[in-house]
Amino acid sequence: MIIPPFDDLPGTNNGTGRKLGVKMSDIDVTRDILALEFSLNNPDASKAAVQYTLDIVSWTDEGMEIFVNFTDPLSVSQGANRDTVKL
């Protein structure tokens, strides 16, 4: 995986000294990287109550780690059936 030369990541300019002009923290993961579809399987739960953000934890040449941060984690995975997340 090729890591773009973000301004806030050391060593990502491939020795050229050239910067991208964008910080990794400027990336909106849901807009720029991937789409997340979250399905509640509890019929009593409200989809409007489930809000989340996606944050890049790390990005290396071996992969990317993305953190799903639910604003109210207790509103998910309630009931007998598990919720579904599709990336």
N, C-alpha and C positions, 0 to 999 in steps of 0.2 A: 504494500500500500504506500503510495506517495503522499507525504504530508505537505500541504501547502505551506509556504513560508510566512506564517502568521507573525505579526510583530511582537506578540507576547509569549512566543515559544522560542527558547534559546536553541541554537543549532539547527534550525529548519530552513536556512537560506542556502544550503548546499555549498557553503564556502564562497558564494558569490558576493556576499554582503548586500544583496538585493532583498528588499522587504516587499511584502504584498500590499501594505497600506491598510490591512484589516487585522483586527485582533480576533483570536479564536472566541473570545467572550462576546464578540459582535454577532456571532452566528445564531440565528433562530433555528434550532434543530428541526422543529416541525415544518418550517418553511423551506429550509435549505438542504436538509439531509434526508429525512425520512418522514413517513406518515405513520401515525399510530392510531389504530382503531380499537377502542375499548368497549366491550359489550358486557353489560350487567346481566347476570343470569338470575337475579333475585327479582321477582315480579313486584315486590313491595318497594324497591329502591327507586329513587329518582335519578335519571341520567343527568339532570341539571345540577345535582348536588356533587357530581364527580368532576373535579377540576384538577388539572395537573400541569406541570411544566417538564420539559425535557432538557437536561443539562449534560454537556460533554464533560466527562470526568477525566479521560485521557485519550490521546490520539497518537499512536506510535505506528511504525512501519509494519507491525504485526496485527494491528486492529484498533478498534475504537470502543470505548466503554461509555455508555450513555445511562444516566440516572433518571428514573421516572420519579418525580417528586409530587405526590398527591397532597393537595392542600388540606384535605381531611381524610387521612388514611383509614379511619374507622368507617367511612362510607362505602368502602369497597370490600368485596369478598365476604359479604354477609349472606347467611342462608345456607341451604344444603348443597346448592350447585355453585361451582367455582365460576368466577368471572373469566372472560376471555380477552387476551390482548393479542392483536395482530400487528406486526410491523411491516 
